[in-house]
């Protein structure tokens, strides 16, 4: 079943690479199209939203994996010098569980 909506079909074609973005002026409700030079819509972000946007852009610029750390761990596993403290791991896991329980 296809939804008959120009905006949705344009987005679908853009996602498939079949069409380039095309802007059409909004209709005025009288069957005529509004003058694109007289747009009155505006959007403003709250300070919290601005902080989230900035944080998201900074995180997006960071690599997902610390390749240097991964290489060091691989090397220590390969040469048999990798050490882990099971008690420390258990303590950290319990701390995470307690923190999650406080959120609920």
C-alpha positions as CSV (number, residue, x, y, z in Angstrom):
1,X,0.0,0.0,0.0
2,X,1.5,3.3,-1.0
3,X,0.8,6.5,0.8
4,X,0.0,9.4,-1.5
5,X,1.9,12.3,-0.1
6,X,4.3,14.4,-2.2
7,X,6.6,15.1,0.7
8,X,6.9,11.4,1.7
9,X,7.5,10.2,-1.9
10,X,10.2,12.9,-2.4
11,X,11.9,11.7,0.8
12,X,11.6,8.1,-0.3
13,X,13.2,8.9,-3.7
14,X,15.9,10.9,-2.0
15,X,16.7,7.9,0.3
16,X,16.9,5.7,-2.8
17,X,19.1,8.2,-4.6
18,X,16.4,8.6,-7.4
19,X,15.9,12.3,-6.9
20,X,17.6,15.4,-5.6
21,X,16.0,17.5,-2.9
22,X,13.4,19.9,-4.2
23,X,11.8,22.6,-2.2
24,X,8.2,23.7,-2.9
25,X,6.6,26.7,-1.3
26,X,3.8,25.8,1.1
27,X,0.2,26.3,0.1
28,X,-1.7,29.2,1.7
29,X,-4.9,27.3,2.1
30,X,-6.6,29.1,-0.7
31,X,-5.2,26.8,-3.4
32,X,-2.4,29.2,-4.1
33,X,1.2,28.8,-3.1
34,X,2.7,31.2,-0.6
35,X,5.5,33.5,-1.5
36,X,8.7,31.8,-0.3
37,X,10.2,35.2,0.6
38,X,7.4,35.8,3.1
39,X,8.0,32.7,5.3
40,X,7.1,33.4,8.9
41,X,7.9,30.1,10.5
42,X,10.9,30.0,12.9
43,X,12.5,27.6,15.3
44,X,14.5,28.4,18.4
45,X,16.3,25.9,20.6
46,X,16.3,26.1,24.4
47,X,19.7,26.3,26.1
48,X,19.4,22.7,27.1
49,X,18.7,21.6,23.5
50,X,21.6,23.7,22.3
51,X,23.9,21.9,24.9
52,X,22.6,18.5,23.7
53,X,23.1,19.4,20.1
54,X,26.7,20.6,20.8
55,X,27.5,17.5,22.8
56,X,26.1,15.2,20.1
57,X,28.3,16.9,17.5
58,X,31.4,16.5,19.7
59,X,30.7,12.9,20.3
60,X,30.0,12.2,16.6
61,X,33.5,13.5,15.8
62,X,35.2,11.1,18.2
63,X,36.2,7.6,17.1
64,X,33.9,4.8,18.4
65,X,36.9,2.6,19.4
66,X,40.2,3.7,21.0
67,X,42.5,1.8,18.5
68,X,45.6,2.5,20.6
69,X,44.0,0.9,23.7
70,X,42.7,-2.1,21.7
71,X,46.2,-2.7,20.2
72,X,47.8,-2.6,23.7
73,X,45.2,-5.0,25.1
74,X,45.7,-7.4,22.1
75,X,49.4,-7.3,22.5
76,X,49.3,-8.0,26.3
77,X,46.9,-10.9,25.7
78,X,49.2,-12.3,23.0
79,X,52.3,-12.1,25.2
80,X,50.4,-13.4,28.3
81,X,50.8,-10.3,30.4
82,X,47.2,-9.3,30.4
83,X,45.9,-9.0,33.9
84,X,42.4,-8.4,35.2
85,X,41.1,-8.2,38.7
86,X,37.8,-10.2,39.0
87,X,36.9,-8.5,42.3
88,X,37.3,-5.1,40.7
89,X,35.1,-6.1,37.8
90,X,32.5,-7.5,40.1
91,X,32.5,-4.3,42.2
92,X,32.0,-2.2,39.1
93,X,29.2,-4.4,37.9
94,X,27.5,-4.1,41.2
95,X,27.9,-0.3,41.1
96,X,26.3,-0.1,37.7
97,X,23.4,-2.3,38.9
98,X,22.9,-0.1,41.9
99,X,23.0,3.1,39.8
100,X,20.4,1.6,37.4
101,X,18.2,0.6,40.3
102,X,18.2,4.2,41.6
103,X,17.0,5.4,38.2
104,X,13.9,3.3,38.2
